[in-house]
Amino acid sequence: MSISTVLTCRPLSDCRASGPGLTLTVKTARSYFASFARSSILSFLGRSIRSGYLCIEDDEGLHEFGLHTKSGNIVRLRVVGHEFWTRIFLSGDLGFSEAYIMGEIEVDDLKCVMDLWLENQSSMSGLSSAVGRVSSVLSGLSNAVFGQTRSQARLNAIASYDQSNELFKAFLSTEMMYSCALWSDAEGGVHGDLVSGPSTGDLEIAQLRKIHHVLRKARVQPGNRILEFGSGWGGLAIEAARTFGCEVDTLTLSVEQKMLAEERVNAAGLHGRVRVHLLDYRDIPPEFEHAFDAFVSIEMLEHVGAHHYKTYFQLVDFALKPQNATAVVTSSTFPESRFSSYQAEDFMRKYMWPNSCLPSATSLVTAAQAASRGRFTLEGVENHAAHYPRTLRTWGRRLESNLRQDVIARTHPALNDPAEFAAFKRKWEYLFAYAGAGFSKGYITCHMLTFIRANDVPFVGDDIW
């Protein structure tokens, strides 16, 4: 069946109501530029939506694109702030994320929006390209003429909140692993929560499975010494010491993470066996040379940057023993076709992890081999991307249930304002939907790489999670 693209503007009473979806609305007078941006975007969507159905509602009526079918993706958006059009025109998908955070649009199902964008990515990419050609000129002019607007100041404040431990306690599992869990048949697999619903403690089970899987791949034995880049809140380090009988030196740049990790280490009776260092990985001391049996790093490489991968692996090579040593690294990654050492600013890099850069699996393998001068052998490559959407859905449900305004406002007084708190929550809702769609559609991957020393005996063991 061919898909026809329809663009219509009709009275609101004619809106199709069947099926799940999303919606957008503008109720204030638009400036000339906002009107120009609106007409340009609507015209572009009329040419670009080839899969699924999009219905945009604003103060002039309904605007429909694509084909409405029972099996297709149905998206409804309501525009409630005319700034939405200029944000999209100037900043593409980043502008959309800002409009959602600021409450300028209303959506029934944010995941459907993400899916529609990815399903039409080849034709929708033209919007980002067109935006890119004018954005630098127009945004520069806007800054020169208008300076920092109130809404931009609010967005900047939302982005710059120093994230507190209380925020992460609201949605992470007990050991506070801020990374992809591994789901097995015991929890219904990667779709279990969609089929039979979530169960109490399912995330804790899946995250403990992930920790044990990493440590088994690292071949750790009682008495081994482990180096970890990226402590988180000490979840892996504590388990390595408590269950596997290891000593761990773990590095973090977060004062709050170090403080809570040390509290948890002491509560577990592991003082002296787990040492938490407030230290950049590039500053490891000379006494770390060839001192470790294993190296682990769970989703910290995203913050290293493509220009520093070789330095990163040089230091791993420096710290590991020359023989019988293993390194296990995990990272959210880009497929090889999408990887570039230059990655344009998007929602993730502006509002969640500034200056982050997703590697590709081969970029890491190449860097590891160059840095070690052949002293590493690639033993295993795993892609855990299928497990991430359920992890993100679970975080989203827990955030909705557990995040309390009065608790988070103790460290961030601005969040006493209901509007600020609502925007803060929407930022995290957007993250979970944005990343979940990326992993489920193959736009982002999540690799675990295992390296052993050259001529070490290959791993023989049970790979069942």
N, C-alpha and C positions, 0 to 999 in steps of 0.2 A: 504494500500500500504506500502510495506517495504521501508525503506530509506537506500540506499547504500551510502557508504562514498567513495569519489574519491579523490586521490591525484595525480595530474599531473603537469608537467612542460612543457609548450609549448611556441612557439613564441608569442610575444605580440599581433600580428595581429589576433590571434585566440581568443582573449578575447570576452566573451559573453557580449553584450552591452545592452540587454533588461533588463527593470525593474530598480527601484530605488536602490541605494546602496551606498557603501563606498569603499575606496581603500588605500594601503600601499606600499613604494619603497626604496631600498637600492642602492646607486650609488657609494659608496666609497669602497675601498678595505677592506675586513674584516680580522681581526686578527684570529688567530687559535681559540681563545675562542669564538669570535663572530660566527665563522663558526660552531663550536660545538653547541652553543646555538641555532643557526638558525635551524640546522638539527634536534635537539632534539625537538624544538617547533613545527616544521612542522610535525614530526612524531607523536607527541602528538595530534595535531589537527586532523590528519587523523583518529585517534582512537576515538576522543571525540565529533566531530560535528555530532549530530544525528537529529537535527531539524534545518531547514533552510539551507542556502547556503552561504559559505564564499569564496571569491576570493581575494587572496593576490598577489599583483604584486611587484616584486623586479627586480634587475638588471639581474637576471637569467631567468626571465620569469614569468609565471602564476602558481599559486598553488591553486587548487580548492578542496573544502571540502563540504560534504553534498550533498543535492539534490536540483537542481535548478528547482523550480516550480513557476507558476504564482501567486499562493496564499501564498507561503512561504516567509519568511524573507530573503531578498537578501542583502548581505553585501560585499562591495568592499573596500579594503584598499590598499594604495600605500605606500610602505616604501621608504623614502627619506633620511634616515640616518641609517647607519649600527648599531648605538648604540641601536636602537630599540630592536634588538634581545637580547642583553645582559641585557637590562632593564627588559624585560619580563621574561627572565630566572632567574634573581636575585630577582625580586620583583613582579612578577605576575601582577595583575590588577593595583597595584600602579605604576609599571613600565610602563604600558600602558598609564596611565594618564600623567606621566612625559614625555613620548615620544610625546604625543599629544600637551602638553603645549610647548615643545621645538621645535615643527614643524618637528619632525623626521618621522611623518606619515601624510598622507592626507586622509581625509574621506569625502564622499559625504553626509552622513547622520549619525551623531553621535548617535542619538537615536537608529538607527537600530543596531549599534554595541552593545549597552547596552542590547537591547532586545535579541540579539542572545546569548550573554553571559548568561543572566538569563534563557533563554529557554533551554540551555544546561548545567545548573548549576551543576546538579548531576554528570555529567561526566567531566566537566571542573574543578571541585574542586580539582581533582587530580593534576592539574598543580600547584595550590597554595600550595598543600601539598608537592609536590616534590621540589618546590622552597624553601619552608620553611626549609627543611632539609639541604639544602646547602647554603642558603642565609647568615646565620650568619657567617659561615666559610669564604665564598668567599668575602662578603662585608667587613669583618674584615681584610682579607688579602689585599683587594683592597685599603682600607683606609691606611693600614700600608705601602704599597708599593708606591701608587700613591698620597696619601693625598686627599685633596678636589680638584676635577677637576673643570675646568672652567664651564662646564655645570651644575655641582652640585652646584657651587657657585651661578650661575644664578637662579637655582630653589630655593635655600634657600632665595635669595633676593626677589624673587617673592612671596614666602610664608610669608615673614616677613614684607612686607609693612604695615604700620599702616593705615588701611582702612579709607579713609576720608569721610566726610559727602557728598561731591560732587559725589563720586562713587555711594552711595546709592540713592541719589536724581535722578541719571540717570535711575534707573530701578524700584524703588518702587513707590507706589501711593502717593497721596498728603500728607496723614497723616503719611506716611513712616512706615507702619507695615511690619516688616521683618518676616512674618509668613504666614501660610496657610489662604487664603481667603475662603469665602463660596459663591458658585455660585448657583443662583436660575434660574428658568425658564425665568425670566426677561432678563437674559444674555445668554439664550440658554443652561443653565446647564453646567455640567463639560466638555462637548464636544462642546459647542457652537462656540468656536473660530475655531474649525476644520471644522464645518459644514457651517457656514455662515460668518466666519471671526470675528476678534475682532472689538469692537466698542469703540468710544471715551468715556472715563470715566468708562468703565466696571470694571476695577480693583478697582477704588475708591468706586464704589457701593458695590462690593463684600467684600471689606475690612471693610467698615462701617457696613455692615450686620454682619460680624464676631464680631466686637466690641460690637454691640448691643446684639447679641446672648449671648456672654460671660457675659455681665453685667446683662442681664435679668436672666440668670441662677444663678448669684450671688445674686439675689433678692435685688438689691440695691434700696434704696428709697432716696428722697431728705433729705439732712442732714446727711446721712450715711458717715462714714469714711472708706476708702478703703486703704489697704496696697497692694502694687504691688512689686514683685521681678522681676527685668528686665524691665527697663523703655523703652528701645528702644529710640525713639525720642519723646516720650510723647504722642503718638497718642491715646492710650486708656485712659490715665489719663486725657487728655484734654477733651475728649468726655464725660467721666464720670462726670466731674465737670460742663461742659457747658450744656449738655442735660439732665443729670440725677440729677443734683443738689447736687453732693457729694463733699467731701474733699478727697484728695488723697495724700498719702506719697508713693513715688516711688523710687526704688533703682537701681543704675547702677554703674558699675566699669569703664565706659568709660568717659574720660574727654570730648571728642568731643560730645558724645551723651548728656551729661549733659548740655553742653553749648548751643547746638541747641535746646534741649527740653525746657530749661528755656527761650530762646528767643521766642519760639512759645507760651509758657504759658503766657508770658507777652503780646505778640501781641494779644492773645485771651482775655486779660483783666482778667486773672485768677490768678494773683499774690496773694499769700497767701492762695489760695484754692488748689493749686497743689504745693507740695514741692518735689523737685528733690534732692535726697541725693546721693553723691558719697560715696558709702558704700557697703561693703560686707554683704551679708544677715546674716552671722554669727555674725555680730557686731551690730545688732539692739539694741537700748538703752533700759534700764530698764523701762522707761516711756511708752514703746510700749505695756507693759503687759496688756492684755484684753482691748485694746483701740480701736479695729477695729470691724466693723460690717461685713466686707467682705474682703477676700483675693483673689487676682488674680495673675496669672503668665502665660504669653504666651510664650511658647517655650524658656524657660530659663533652664528648668530642664536638658536639654542635657549637660549642663556645670557643673552640680553638682557632678556627679560621684556616682557610686553605693554604695560606702562606706559611703556616706554622706546623703543618702535619709532620714534616720531616724532623723538625726540632722535637716535637712530641715523641716520636718513635726513637729518636736518638737517646732521649732520656730514659725511655723504657728499656732500651738495649743497655744503657749505662747501669741501670739499677738491677737488672736481672742477672742471676748467676750465668756463667758461660755455658753450662750444661744442665740438662734436666730442669728446665725452667719454662713456664708457660705464660702467655699473655692472652687475656680475653677482653675484648672491647665491644661494646654495643653502642649504636648510634641510630637516631633517625637519619635517613639518607634520602637522596634523590636517585631515581633511576639514572642509568648512565646517560641516556639521551637528554636529560634535563639538567645535568650537573654543569655548573660553571663556577669558576673561582670568584666571579662577580655576581652577587645576587641582589637584585633590586629590593628596595624597601617594600615590605608588605605588612599585613597586620601582625604577624608573628615577630618580625624584626623591629617593628616600631613600638608595639604595646606589650609584648610578652618577654622577648629575649633580644634586647638591642644588640646589633652587630653580630648576631649569630649567623652561622653559615652551615648548611647541611652538606656533608661530604657525599660522595658516591662510594660504593664498596671498593671499586677498583682504584679510586684515588687514594684510599687508605692502604690498600695492599701495595700499591706502587711506592707510597711514601715509606712504608715499613721496610720494604726491601732495600730501598735506596739508603735509608737511615742506618740500617743494621749491616749494610754491605754483605748481604746474603747470610747473616747469622740467624735469621728467622726463616722458618718454613711455615707456609700457610697450611694449617691442618684442617680447618673447617670453616664453612660459611653457612649461616642460617638466616632466613628472612622471617622475622616475627610479625610482619605488618598485619597479618590477618587477626592477630590477637589484640591489636591496639584499639579498634573501634569499640569493642566491649569494655576494655579498660576505661576509655573515655566516657562511655555511657554511664558506667558505674560511678566514676568521679562526679559526673553531672548530677546524678540522682542524690549522691551523698551531700554535695554542696547545697542543693536545694533544701534538703532535710536538716542540715546541721549548721549552716552559716547563720550566726546571730549578729544582728546589727550592733547590739550593745557591747558584745565581746570584741568585735573587730574595731569598733570605734574607740576602744580604750587606747589602742596604739595609733589610730588614725582618726583624730577628732573630727576631721572634715566629713567623715562618713556618718556622723550623727544626722546630717541633712538627708532626709528620705530620698531626694532626687539624686544625690551623690551616691548613696548606697545602692540605689536601683541601677545606676550606670555602672558601678563597680561590679555588680552581679552579672549584668549583661555582658561585660567584657569576658568574664570567665565562661559564661554560657556560649558565647561566640567561639571562644577557643576550642571548647570540647566538640562543637558541631563542625567547625572549620577543619580541625585536624582529623576528626573521625571520618569525614567525607574523603579527605585526601588519602588516608590509608586504605579505605574500603575501595576506592576507585583506582588504586595503583599510582596516584599522583605523587605520593610519598611512600617510601619503604622503611624498613627498620631492620638493620643487619647486626648480626653478632659474628665477629671474626675471632678465630682462635689461631694463635701462632705458637709454635714450639721451636726450640733451638734446632739448628741444622744437625741432622743425623740422630736426633732423639727418636726413641721408639714411638710409633704412632699409638694413639689412645685406643685401648680396648676396654669397653665398658658398656653399661646399659644406658642407651640414649632415650629411653622411655621416660617421659615427664611424670 
